[in-house]
Amino acid sequence: MRGVASVAQLSCPGCETTLLVLPEVVANVLEVRAERLRDVLGGLEYNSGNRFTVADQEGFFLCPRCSMSGCATEARA
């Protein structure tokens, strides 16, 4: 198995929520659809208050709080 790229930590361009963006390869490793993983993670909040989401192959993601899209190039697999 190849390594997983670093998680990107950034602010949502719409609501300023701090997001921890996981690369799509995480869904592949867990053998679930990225959309399903995004739905599950979107309801979680890290102890620092950061929210989780999953990027697609190009690094694009949707904020789980406001649904604004953004791009996290650091999350590319």
Sequence and secondary structure as in RCSB ss.txt:
>XXXX:A:sequence
MRGVASVAQLSCPGCETTLLVLPEVVANVLEVRAERLRDVLGGLEYNSGNRFTVADQEGFFLCPRCSMSGCATEA
RA
>XXXX:A:secstr
       EEEE TTT  EEEEE THHHHHHTS HHHHHHHHHT B TTS EEEE  TTSEEE TTT  EEE GGG
  
